[in-house]
Amino acid sequence: MGEYNNQQQRDREISDTGDAENLNQAEEKWETEQYQKTAERFGLRKDNFISDTESEIKPLYTPLDLKNFDYQEFLSFPGEFPFTRGVYPTMYRSRLWTMRQYSGFGTAIETNKRFKYLLEQGQTGLSVAFDLPSQIGYDSDHPLAEGEVGRVGVAIDSVEDMKILFSEIPLNKVSTSMTINAPAAVVLAMYIVTAEEQGVSPEQLSGTVQNDILKEYIARGTYIYPPEPSLRLITDVFDYCSRKMPAFNTISISGYHIREAGSTAVQELAFTLADAICYVERALEIGLDIDDFAPRLSFFFASQMNLIEETAKFRAARRLWAEIMEARFGAENKKSKLMRFHTQTAGTALTANQPLNNIIRVTIQALAAVMGGTQSLHTNSYDEALSLPSEEAVEIALRTQQIIAEESGIADVIDPLGGSYYLEELTDSFVKKCRKYLKKIDQLGGMVEAIKAGYVQREIQDSAYQKQKEIDQKKKIVVGVNKYQNNNNSTETELHQLDPALEEAQKEKLKKLKASRDQKELEKALAELKSVAESEKNMMPVIIEAVRARATLGEISDQLREVFGEYQNRNI
């Protein structure tokens, strides 16, 4: 290794002297004599080419753009610090990313059928979408749930629904991701009890619960409790799972919803990392050891339309997280430094106009995620700007991933774009810009204080406004929307329609459950839950007991509302 380093140093010295000077002169000559003359003829200006991160895009990138570039420090090799080129030594050569289509609608019966269909079509992991009442801790019979039951996801009121959701799906053989945040501890408890009644122990379960409340205050809005008790619930999950569920990811720290709210790619990455720093700090404050819980932290990002920029974002994310875990938190376990992440293609990039164009958009976004080294991927269906996805559209979305995996050759080599002067300059640029945001948030007192001050929300709002303005002014082209329009936006595919009778069926099932429970056992479990919530004990064991007693999601959430109160967003 010493000989290698000496040779690398000699190579750098050569490039820093004569070779660099010659290349600089050659580039200046090319730009003056070749590029500028042609550019003037076509009326090209520098401001014609601005990236989504609001940086000027040069016409050409060369080794001169990689000043003081140290391969081993900034890139190294896959599976080695700082993991820029990938978290595992073999990446997709040994195992493809998990193909995890996000699904859920109506009642547990309908969604169970969709899960089985996707598994039959080659999907390799499950991802559960919950309806809005479930996301904010209300049962289907609550007045505020009227008209929303099963609309944007599956309705889950109790463990009985969860059992139907995973009927004939062995939970020790499938990895499940659950997109739930404020009531994440309750939904995880339902999953644990469902597995238990299948004969599967918590130690055998693999998957992820999103459990990321900070981004709800920033971008999405499905919060229930104020930040402090919400963070306590999250760290209770960390603590419980570090002891009982070693193969389960305790959080999926989500930049996806930040990006969907209108942030830039740099903001998405910076704010996600700032959220992650906050969660780690809170876990350390309650006495957890960094290397006990950090290996099970995971992330969730969007993949938008700029293929090279998105690839650079993912690579920069790994490098930054490794640095943060080692330098800031002193993590020693290699697994604590690995940024493992799920990616979803961009919902906001889908258009209702000419919806079949969305198939091409999703393909480009999926390519960026794969070339960026994602661990799992959801590809959106082309009709999602019009309705819940149809079965045909879902199949095409899954086939998109399978064709990339099996036919494109991209999975044959690790980090296939690595070494591109443009990509490496972009990756380093992401790192530097993110560090500036993280420094600013630290100066504000951390992410919770930055959210309370409205700083993060304003940054995203400004970015969203700027992006829409560029679309309106046709500075940013969206095919079929502000250019190449036609009057035929229809598709022959029949759109998915949700049967309104499903809501009544869900309410009736809930009514029967409430009438059939052991009321004394239920009341005892809920009273114990409230008592523990008022203490400083870990709440997961009593939440699990309440679920076993057939307490509903809404009943458990209401007990916690009484103790913690509800969050009122003053920045809206």
Secondary structure by P-SEA (a helix, b strand, c coil): caaaaaaaaaaaaaaacaaaaaaaaaaaaaaaccaaaaaaaacccccccccccccccccccccccccccccccccccccccccccccccccccccccccccccccccaaaaaaaaaaaaaacccbbbbbbccccccccccccccccccccccbbbbccaaaaaaaacccccccbbbbbccccaaaaaaaaaaaaaaaaccccccbbbbbcccaaaaacccccccccaaaaaaaaaaaaaaaaccccccccccccaaaaaaacccaaaaaaaaaaaaaaaaaaaaaaccccccccccccbbbbbccaaaaaaaaaaaaaaaaaaaaaccccccccccccccbbbbccccccccccccaaaaaaaaaaaaaaaacccbbbbbccccccccccaaaaaaaaaaaaaaacccccccccccccccaaaaaaaaaaaaaaaaaaaaaaaaccaaaaaaaaaaaaaaaaaaaaaaaaaaacccccccccccccccccccccccccccaaaaaaaaaaaaaaaccaaaaaaaaaaaaaaaaaccccaaaaaaaaaaacccaaaaaaaaaaabbbbbbccc
